[in-house]
Amino acid sequence: MTRIRRKRMHCNNKELHRKYKTKRRTKDLDQIQLDLLPENQSRLLNQPEDEDLPGLGQHYCVECARYYTDDRMLAEHRRGREHKRRIRDLKAPAYTQKEAEAAAGLATDNGRALSSSVSGPQSLLSLKRKNDAEAAAKAAAANAAASNEMTAMVTE
């Protein structure tokens, strides 16, 4: 009797595929758009030296969230197709939770457009300012209502 040869299982090994899939995972576009904000971008470009990172962490592409060994490799990467494709993808605004709920049919339509015409990090800044203004308006309305109740109680 001969011995049965075992199959080579690399193509059907789901655990092996999952391991490499998570190993190569990079930042999502919405996370990178947050990194492109001026305060975050300056922090990422001026990092302290780290021995565990390629090039001691001094050559970083913010748009692709990758480290490179030297300036020459970083410049070569910026001329490449992958970097240009990532920049093109980053020009479109990231989906917000409000847009996701509207797509699922959970939002009310009051005749206004859900997305703004500004794209990229500027749209994130405008959303942040808008949310801060709405929160301040709600707080002011709550304070006014509380003061009206207090004056009504005092007059009675």
PALUMTOR-428858 format. One record per residue: residue number from 1; residue in one letter; x, y, z of N, C-alpha, C in turn. Coordinates in nm, 3 decimals, decimal comma. Layout:
<pts>
+-----+---+---------+---------+---------+---------+---------+---------+---------+---------+---------+
|   k | r |      nx |      ny |      nz |     cax |     cay |     caz |      cx |      cy |      cz |
+-----+---+---------+---------+---------+---------+---------+---------+---------+---------+---------+
| NUM | A |       X |       Y |       Z |       X |       Y |       Z |       X |       Y |       Z |
...
+-----+---+---------+---------+---------+---------+---------+---------+---------+---------+---------+
</pts>
This chain:
<pts>
+-----+---+---------+---------+---------+---------+---------+---------+---------+---------+---------+
|   k | r |      nx |      ny |      nz |     cax |     cay |     caz |      cx |      cy |      cz |
+-----+---+---------+---------+---------+---------+---------+---------+---------+---------+---------+
|   1 | M |   0,082 |  -0,118 |   0,000 |   0,000 |   0,000 |   0,000 |   0,087 |   0,125 |   0,000 |
|   2 | T |   0,039 |   0,220 |  -0,073 |   0,113 |   0,346 |  -0,078 |   0,048 |   0,446 |   0,016 |
|   3 | R |   0,125 |   0,540 |   0,051 |   0,076 |   0,643 |   0,141 |   0,000 |   0,749 |   0,060 |
|   4 | I |  -0,114 |   0,796 |   0,112 |  -0,194 |   0,897 |   0,044 |  -0,130 |   1,033 |   0,066 |
|   5 | R |  -0,112 |   1,103 |  -0,042 |  -0,050 |   1,235 |  -0,034 |  -0,151 |   1,337 |   0,017 |
|   6 | R |  -0,110 |   1,421 |   0,109 |  -0,199 |   1,522 |   0,163 |  -0,213 |   1,637 |   0,066 |
|   7 | K |  -0,329 |   1,697 |   0,066 |  -0,352 |   1,813 |  -0,019 |  -0,277 |   1,933 |   0,033 |
|   8 | R |  -0,239 |   2,018 |  -0,056 |  -0,183 |   2,146 |  -0,014 |  -0,302 |   2,239 |   0,015 |
|   9 | M |  -0,310 |   2,287 |   0,137 |  -0,432 |   2,354 |   0,182 |  -0,421 |   2,506 |   0,189 |
|  10 | H |  -0,319 |   2,565 |   0,127 |  -0,305 |   2,710 |   0,139 |  -0,420 |   2,785 |   0,074 |
|  11 | C |  -0,476 |   2,732 |  -0,033 |  -0,583 |   2,806 |  -0,100 |  -0,716 |   2,799 |  -0,025 |
|  12 | N |  -0,735 |   2,698 |   0,060 |  -0,861 |   2,682 |   0,131 |  -0,850 |   2,711 |   0,280 |
|  13 | N |  -0,737 |   2,761 |   0,323 |  -0,717 |   2,785 |   0,465 |  -0,770 |   2,924 |   0,502 |
|  14 | K |  -0,890 |   2,931 |   0,558 |  -0,953 |   3,058 |   0,590 |  -0,880 |   3,134 |   0,699 |
|  15 | E |  -0,825 |   3,062 |   0,797 |  -0,752 |   3,128 |   0,904 |  -0,628 |   3,198 |   0,851 |
|  16 | L |  -0,562 |   3,137 |   0,755 |  -0,443 |   3,196 |   0,695 |  -0,479 |   3,323 |   0,618 |
|  17 | H |  -0,588 |   3,319 |   0,543 |  -0,632 |   3,437 |   0,467 |  -0,672 |   3,550 |   0,562 |
|  18 | R |  -0,743 |   3,517 |   0,669 |  -0,787 |   3,619 |   0,764 |  -0,667 |   3,683 |   0,833 |
|  19 | K |  -0,565 |   3,603 |   0,863 |  -0,445 |   3,655 |   0,929 |  -0,378 |   3,761 |   0,842 |
|  20 | Y |  -0,360 |   3,733 |   0,714 |  -0,293 |   3,828 |   0,627 |  -0,383 |   3,945 |   0,591 |
|  21 | K |  -0,512 |   3,923 |   0,588 |  -0,604 |   4,032 |   0,557 |  -0,601 |   4,137 |   0,667 |
|  22 | T |  -0,599 |   4,095 |   0,793 |  -0,594 |   4,191 |   0,903 |  -0,454 |   4,248 |   0,919 |
|  23 | K |  -0,352 |   4,175 |   0,877 |  -0,215 |   4,225 |   0,887 |  -0,193 |   4,342 |   0,792 |
|  24 | R |  -0,255 |   4,338 |   0,675 |  -0,238 |   4,442 |   0,574 |  -0,340 |   4,554 |   0,586 |
|  25 | R |  -0,422 |   4,552 |   0,689 |  -0,529 |   4,650 |   0,704 |  -0,471 |   4,790 |   0,724 |
|  26 | T |  -0,524 |   4,888 |   0,651 |  -0,480 |   5,026 |   0,664 |  -0,595 |   5,111 |   0,716 |
|  27 | K |  -0,569 |   5,238 |   0,735 |  -0,673 |   5,328 |   0,783 |  -0,781 |   5,347 |   0,677 |
|  28 | D |  -0,903 |   5,369 |   0,723 |  -1,013 |   5,398 |   0,632 |  -1,005 |   5,545 |   0,588 |
|  29 | L |  -1,080 |   5,577 |   0,482 |  -1,074 |   5,712 |   0,426 |  -1,122 |   5,818 |   0,523 |
|  30 | D |  -1,224 |   5,788 |   0,604 |  -1,272 |   5,889 |   0,698 |  -1,169 |   5,915 |   0,808 |
|  31 | Q |  -1,093 |   5,814 |   0,847 |  -0,987 |   5,835 |   0,946 |  -0,875 |   5,919 |   0,886 |
|  32 | I |  -0,844 |   5,896 |   0,759 |  -0,739 |   5,974 |   0,693 |  -0,784 |   6,118 |   0,674 |
|  33 | Q |  -0,912 |   6,140 |   0,646 |  -0,960 |   6,278 |   0,633 |  -0,947 |   6,353 |   0,765 |
|  34 | L |  -0,965 |   6,283 |   0,877 |  -0,941 |   6,347 |   1,007 |  -0,792 |   6,377 |   1,025 |
|  35 | D |  -0,705 |   6,289 |   0,974 |  -0,561 |   6,313 |   0,982 |  -0,519 |   6,431 |   0,896 |
|  36 | L |  -0,596 |   6,464 |   0,793 |  -0,561 |   6,575 |   0,705 |  -0,596 |   6,712 |   0,764 |
|  37 | L |  -0,667 |   6,715 |   0,875 |  -0,693 |   6,842 |   0,942 |  -0,559 |   6,902 |   0,986 |
|  38 | P |  -0,546 |   7,035 |   0,983 |  -0,414 |   7,097 |   1,006 |  -0,347 |   7,057 |   1,137 |
|  39 | E |  -0,423 |   7,051 |   1,246 |  -0,360 |   7,018 |   1,374 |  -0,311 |   6,873 |   1,379 |
|  40 | N |  -0,387 |   6,781 |   1,318 |  -0,345 |   6,641 |   1,315 |  -0,232 |   6,618 |   1,216 |
|  41 | Q |  -0,235 |   6,687 |   1,103 |  -0,133 |   6,668 |   1,001 |   0,004 |   6,715 |   1,051 |
|  42 | S |   0,009 |   6,828 |   1,120 |   0,138 |   6,875 |   1,172 |   0,194 |   6,778 |   1,276 |
|  43 | R |   0,105 |   6,718 |   1,355 |   0,149 |   6,621 |   1,455 |   0,206 |   6,495 |   1,388 |
|  44 | L |   0,143 |   6,450 |   1,280 |   0,189 |   6,329 |   1,212 |   0,319 |   6,352 |   1,134 |
|  45 | L |   0,338 |   6,471 |   1,079 |   0,459 |   6,498 |   1,001 |   0,579 |   6,527 |   1,088 |
|  46 | N |   0,560 |   6,566 |   1,213 |   0,670 |   6,599 |   1,304 |   0,672 |   6,501 |   1,421 |
|  47 | Q |   0,680 |   6,373 |   1,392 |   0,680 |   6,271 |   1,496 |   0,820 |   6,254 |   1,554 |
|  48 | P |   0,828 |   6,213 |   1,681 |   0,960 |   6,180 |   1,737 |   1,011 |   6,051 |   1,672 |
|  49 | E |   1,141 |   6,032 |   1,678 |   1,200 |   5,912 |   1,617 |   1,155 |   5,788 |   1,692 |
|  50 | D |   1,119 |   5,685 |   1,616 |   1,073 |   5,559 |   1,673 |   1,147 |   5,446 |   1,603 |
|  51 | E |   1,219 |   5,365 |   1,679 |   1,301 |   5,259 |   1,621 |   1,220 |   5,149 |   1,555 |
|  52 | D |   1,095 |   5,134 |   1,595 |   1,013 |   5,025 |   1,541 |   0,954 |   5,057 |   1,404 |
|  53 | L |   0,955 |   5,183 |   1,364 |   0,894 |   5,223 |   1,237 |   1,000 |   5,234 |   1,128 |
|  54 | P |   0,961 |   5,212 |   1,002 |   1,058 |   5,229 |   0,892 |   1,107 |   5,373 |   0,884 |
|  55 | G |   1,236 |   5,390 |   0,866 |   1,293 |   5,524 |   0,857 |   1,280 |   5,602 |   0,986 |
|  56 | L |   1,271 |   5,532 |   1,097 |   1,255 |   5,592 |   1,231 |   1,130 |   5,678 |   1,241 |
|  57 | G |   1,033 |   5,656 |   1,152 |   0,907 |   5,728 |   1,156 |   0,915 |   5,870 |   1,105 |
|  58 | Q |   1,021 |   5,905 |   1,030 |   1,040 |   6,042 |   0,984 |   0,987 |   6,067 |   0,844 |
|  59 | H |   0,955 |   5,963 |   0,768 |   0,910 |   5,978 |   0,630 |   0,771 |   5,915 |   0,619 |
|  60 | Y |   0,668 |   5,997 |   0,639 |   0,530 |   5,948 |   0,649 |   0,444 |   6,013 |   0,542 |
|  61 | C |   0,365 |   5,933 |   0,473 |   0,269 |   5,984 |   0,376 |   0,134 |   5,989 |   0,447 |
|  62 | V |   0,084 |   6,109 |   0,473 |  -0,040 |   6,127 |   0,548 |  -0,159 |   6,073 |   0,470 |
|  63 | E |  -0,161 |   6,096 |   0,338 |  -0,275 |   6,055 |   0,256 |  -0,290 |   5,904 |   0,251 |
|  64 | C |  -0,179 |   5,830 |   0,252 |  -0,184 |   5,683 |   0,242 |  -0,162 |   5,615 |   0,376 |
|  65 | A |  -0,124 |   5,692 |   0,479 |  -0,098 |   5,639 |   0,613 |   0,009 |   5,531 |   0,610 |
|  66 | R |   0,123 |   5,561 |   0,544 |   0,233 |   5,467 |   0,534 |   0,365 |   5,535 |   0,565 |
|  67 | Y |   0,456 |   5,458 |   0,624 |   0,590 |   5,505 |   0,654 |   0,686 |   5,455 |   0,546 |
|  68 | Y |   0,788 |   5,535 |   0,517 |   0,890 |   5,497 |   0,418 |   1,028 |   5,513 |   0,479 |
|  69 | T |   1,125 |   5,444 |   0,419 |   1,258 |   5,441 |   0,477 |   1,337 |   5,569 |   0,456 |
|  70 | D |   1,316 |   5,638 |   0,345 |   1,389 |   5,763 |   0,321 |   1,307 |   5,854 |   0,230 |
|  71 | D |   1,358 |   5,976 |   0,209 |   1,287 |   6,076 |   0,128 |   1,274 |   6,032 |  -0,017 |
|  72 | R |   1,372 |   5,960 |  -0,067 |   1,368 |   5,916 |  -0,207 |   1,251 |   5,820 |  -0,229 |
|  73 | M |   1,231 |   5,727 |  -0,136 |   1,120 |   5,633 |  -0,148 |   0,985 |   5,704 |  -0,132 |
|  74 | L |   0,980 |   5,802 |  -0,045 |   0,856 |   5,879 |  -0,027 |   0,823 |   5,959 |  -0,152 |
|  75 | A |   0,926 |   6,021 |  -0,213 |   0,904 |   6,097 |  -0,337 |   0,862 |   6,004 |  -0,451 |
|  76 | E |   0,921 |   5,886 |  -0,457 |   0,884 |   5,789 |  -0,560 |   0,740 |   5,742 |  -0,540 |
|  77 | H |   0,701 |   5,723 |  -0,414 |   0,564 |   5,682 |  -0,384 |   0,465 |   5,791 |  -0,427 |
|  78 | R |   0,499 |   5,917 |  -0,403 |   0,407 |   6,026 |  -0,437 |   0,387 |   6,042 |  -0,586 |
|  79 | R |   0,481 |   5,992 |  -0,667 |   0,464 |   5,996 |  -0,812 |   0,383 |   5,877 |  -0,863 |
|  80 | G |   0,357 |   5,780 |  -0,777 |   0,295 |   5,655 |  -0,819 |   0,144 |   5,659 |  -0,828 |
|  81 | R |   0,091 |   5,553 |  -0,889 |  -0,052 |   5,540 |  -0,914 |  -0,131 |   5,523 |  -0,785 |
|  82 | E |  -0,078 |   5,446 |  -0,691 |  -0,151 |   5,418 |  -0,568 |  -0,176 |   5,547 |  -0,489 |
|  83 | H |  -0,076 |   5,634 |  -0,480 |  -0,089 |   5,760 |  -0,407 |  -0,188 |   5,853 |  -0,478 |
|  84 | K |  -0,179 |   5,862 |  -0,609 |  -0,269 |   5,949 |  -0,684 |  -0,413 |   5,901 |  -0,674 |
|  85 | R |  -0,432 |   5,770 |  -0,673 |  -0,568 |   5,715 |  -0,658 |  -0,623 |   5,748 |  -0,520 |
|  86 | R |  -0,539 |   5,739 |  -0,417 |  -0,583 |   5,769 |  -0,281 |  -0,621 |   5,916 |  -0,268 |
|  87 | I |  -0,544 |   6,005 |  -0,329 |  -0,577 |   6,148 |  -0,325 |  -0,710 |   6,174 |  -0,394 |
|  88 | R |  -0,734 |   6,106 |  -0,507 |  -0,861 |   6,123 |  -0,577 |  -0,977 |   6,074 |  -0,490 |
|  89 | D |  -0,958 |   5,964 |  -0,418 |  -1,064 |   5,912 |  -0,331 |  -1,088 |   6,003 |  -0,212 |
|  90 | L |  -0,984 |   6,071 |  -0,165 |  -0,999 |   6,158 |  -0,048 |  -1,069 |   6,289 |  -0,081 |
|  91 | K |  -1,078 |   6,325 |  -0,209 |  -1,146 |   6,450 |  -0,246 |  -1,296 |   6,441 |  -0,223 |
|  92 | A |  -1,352 |   6,321 |  -0,231 |  -1,495 |   6,303 |  -0,204 |  -1,516 |   6,306 |  -0,053 |
|  93 | P |  -1,622 |   6,372 |  -0,005 |  -1,645 |   6,378 |   0,140 |  -1,681 |   6,241 |   0,196 |
|  94 | A |  -1,642 |   6,217 |   0,319 |  -1,671 |   6,090 |   0,385 |  -1,819 |   6,085 |   0,421 |
|  95 | Y |  -1,874 |   5,965 |   0,424 |  -2,013 |   5,949 |   0,465 |  -2,026 |   5,978 |   0,613 |
|  96 | T |  -2,133 |   6,046 |   0,649 |  -2,161 |   6,074 |   0,789 |  -2,270 |   5,979 |   0,837 |
|  97 | Q |  -2,290 |   5,977 |   0,967 |  -2,394 |   5,893 |   1,024 |  -2,532 |   5,939 |   0,976 |
|  98 | K |  -2,548 |   6,069 |   0,959 |  -2,675 |   6,124 |   0,912 |  -2,707 |   6,074 |   0,771 |
|  99 | E |  -2,607 |   6,069 |   0,683 |  -2,628 |   6,019 |   0,547 |  -2,660 |   5,870 |   0,547 |
| 100 | A |  -2,595 |   5,795 |   0,637 |  -2,622 |   5,652 |   0,646 |  -2,766 |   5,626 |   0,691 |
| 101 | E |  -2,813 |   5,705 |   0,788 |  -2,951 |   5,690 |   0,835 |  -3,049 |   5,731 |   0,726 |
| 102 | A |  -3,015 |   5,833 |   0,650 |  -3,103 |   5,876 |   0,541 |  -3,113 |   5,768 |   0,434 |
| 103 | A |  -3,003 |   5,702 |   0,406 |  -3,004 |   5,595 |   0,306 |  -3,087 |   5,476 |   0,354 |
| 104 | A |  -3,091 |   5,455 |   0,486 |  -3,170 |   5,345 |   0,541 |  -3,316 |   5,385 |   0,560 |
| 105 | G |  -3,350 |   5,511 |   0,538 |  -3,487 |   5,557 |   0,551 |  -3,523 |   5,601 |   0,691 |
| 106 | L |  -3,424 |   5,631 |   0,774 |  -3,451 |   5,670 |   0,913 |  -3,455 |   5,820 |   0,934 |
| 107 | A |  -3,419 |   5,898 |   0,834 |  -3,414 |   6,043 |   0,850 |  -3,540 |   6,107 |   0,791 |
| 108 | T |  -3,570 |   6,227 |   0,839 |  -3,682 |   6,301 |   0,783 |  -3,631 |   6,390 |   0,671 |
| 109 | D |  -3,711 |   6,405 |   0,569 |  -3,673 |   6,489 |   0,455 |  -3,750 |   6,619 |   0,467 |
| 110 | N |  -3,680 |   6,725 |   0,497 |  -3,746 |   6,855 |   0,508 |  -3,711 |   6,946 |   0,392 |
| 111 | G |  -3,669 |   6,889 |   0,280 |  -3,644 |   6,966 |   0,160 |  -3,502 |   7,017 |   0,146 |
| 112 | R |  -3,417 |   6,999 |   0,247 |  -3,279 |   7,046 |   0,238 |  -3,189 |   6,930 |   0,198 |
| 113 | A |  -3,082 |   6,963 |   0,126 |  -2,986 |   6,861 |   0,086 |  -2,910 |   6,813 |   0,209 |
| 114 | L |  -2,880 |   6,682 |   0,214 |  -2,811 |   6,626 |   0,329 |  -2,662 |   6,650 |   0,323 |
| 115 | S |  -2,602 |   6,652 |   0,205 |  -2,457 |   6,670 |   0,197 |  -2,425 |   6,809 |   0,147 |
| 116 | S |  -2,311 |   6,859 |   0,191 |  -2,270 |   6,993 |   0,148 |  -2,191 |   6,983 |   0,019 |
| 117 | S |  -2,172 |   7,097 |  -0,049 |  -2,099 |   7,097 |  -0,175 |  -1,949 |   7,100 |  -0,153 |
| 118 | V |  -1,904 |   7,133 |  -0,032 |  -1,761 |   7,136 |  -0,002 |  -1,715 |   6,994 |   0,025 |
| 119 | S |  -1,596 |   6,959 |  -0,027 |  -1,548 |   6,824 |  -0,008 |  -1,420 |   6,824 |   0,074 |
| 120 | G |  -1,388 |   6,706 |   0,125 |  -1,262 |   6,688 |   0,196 |  -1,266 |   6,737 |   0,339 |
| 121 | P |  -1,150 |   6,771 |   0,394 |  -1,141 |   6,810 |   0,535 |  -1,221 |   6,937 |   0,565 |
| 122 | Q |  -1,241 |   7,025 |   0,466 |  -1,318 |   7,146 |   0,490 |  -1,461 |   7,110 |   0,526 |
| 123 | S |  -1,515 |   7,005 |   0,465 |  -1,652 |   6,966 |   0,498 |  -1,660 |   6,915 |   0,641 |
| 124 | L |  -1,553 |   6,849 |   0,688 |  -1,552 |   6,803 |   0,827 |  -1,548 |   6,921 |   0,922 |
| 125 | L |  -1,468 |   7,022 |   0,887 |  -1,462 |   7,141 |   0,972 |  -1,596 |   7,213 |   0,976 |
| 126 | S |  -1,662 |   7,223 |   0,859 |  -1,790 |   7,292 |   0,856 |  -1,896 |   7,213 |   0,934 |
| 127 | L |  -1,892 |   7,080 |   0,926 |  -1,985 |   6,999 |   1,005 |  -1,960 |   7,017 |   1,154 |
| 128 | K |  -1,833 |   7,023 |   1,192 |  -1,800 |   7,040 |   1,333 |  -1,850 |   7,176 |   1,382 |
| 129 | R |  -1,828 |   7,281 |   1,304 |  -1,875 |   7,414 |   1,343 |  -2,027 |   7,418 |   1,351 |
| 130 | K |  -2,093 |   7,354 |   1,255 |  -2,239 |   7,352 |   1,253 |  -2,293 |   7,280 |   1,376 |
| 131 | N |  -2,233 |   7,165 |   1,411 |  -2,277 |   7,091 |   1,528 |  -2,253 |   7,170 |   1,656 |
| 132 | D |  -2,139 |   7,240 |   1,664 |  -2,112 |   7,323 |   1,782 |  -2,213 |   7,436 |   1,794 |
| 133 | A |  -2,248 |   7,498 |   1,681 |  -2,345 |   7,607 |   1,683 |  -2,483 |   7,556 |   1,725 |
| 134 | E |  -2,522 |   7,438 |   1,675 |  -2,652 |   7,381 |   1,713 |  -2,654 |   7,347 |   1,862 |
| 135 | A |  -2,544 |   7,294 |   1,915 |  -2,539 |   7,260 |   2,057 |  -2,547 |   7,386 |   2,142 |
| 136 | A |  -2,480 |   7,492 |   2,099 |  -2,485 |   7,618 |   2,173 |  -2,627 |   7,676 |   2,170 |
| 137 | A |  -2,694 |   7,667 |   2,055 |  -2,830 |   7,719 |   2,044 |  -2,926 |   7,641 |   2,134 |
| 138 | K |  -2,910 |   7,509 |   2,138 |  -2,995 |   7,428 |   2,226 |  -2,971 |   7,461 |   2,372 |
| 139 | A |  -2,844 |   7,480 |   2,409 |  -2,813 |   7,514 |   2,548 |  -2,871 |   7,650 |   2,584 |
| 140 | A |  -2,863 |   7,746 |   2,492 |  -2,919 |   7,879 |   2,518 |  -3,071 |   7,872 |   2,533 |
| 141 | A |  -3,136 |   7,790 |   2,448 |  -3,281 |   7,774 |   2,457 |  -3,321 |   7,708 |   2,589 |
| 142 | A |  -3,244 |   7,610 |   2,632 |  -3,273 |   7,543 |   2,759 |  -3,256 |   7,639 |   2,876 |
| 143 | N |  -3,153 |   7,723 |   2,871 |  -3,131 |   7,822 |   2,978 |  -3,244 |   7,924 |   2,980 |
| 144 | A |  -3,289 |   7,967 |   2,862 |  -3,398 |   8,065 |   2,856 |  -3,527 |   8,005 |   2,911 |
| 145 | A |  -3,554 |   7,879 |   2,877 |  -3,675 |   7,813 |   2,928 |  -3,670 |   7,798 |   3,079 |
| 146 | A |  -3,552 |   7,765 |   3,131 |  -3,538 |   7,749 |   3,276 |  -3,556 |   7,883 |   3,347 |
| 147 | S |  -3,503 |   7,989 |   3,290 |  -3,520 |   8,121 |   3,354 |  -3,665 |   8,167 |   3,347 |
| 148 | N |  -3,737 |   8,135 |   3,238 |  -3,879 |   8,170 |   3,228 |  -3,960 |   8,095 |   3,332 |
| 149 | E |  -3,927 |   7,969 |   3,357 |  -3,998 |   7,891 |   3,459 |  -3,972 |   7,950 |   3,597 |
| 150 | M |  -3,847 |   7,991 |   3,621 |  -3,813 |   8,046 |   3,752 |  -3,887 |   8,179 |   3,776 |
| 151 | T |  -3,899 |   8,264 |   3,672 |  -3,970 |   8,391 |   3,690 |  -4,120 |   8,366 |   3,707 |
| 152 | A |  -4,173 |   8,263 |   3,639 |  -4,314 |   8,231 |   3,655 |  -4,343 |   8,182 |   3,797 |
| 153 | M |  -4,251 |   8,102 |   3,851 |  -4,269 |   8,051 |   3,989 |  -4,259 |   8,164 |   4,090 |
| 154 | V |  -4,171 |   8,258 |   4,067 |  -4,152 |   8,369 |   4,160 |  -4,274 |   8,462 |   4,160 |
| 155 | T |  -4,334 |   8,487 |   4,043 |  -4,448 |   8,578 |   4,033 |  -4,574 |   8,516 |   4,091 |
| 156 | E |  -4,583 |   8,386 |   4,097 |  -4,704 |   8,323 |   4,152 |  -4,695 |   8,315 |   4,296 |
+-----+---+---------+---------+---------+---------+---------+---------+---------+---------+---------+
</pts>
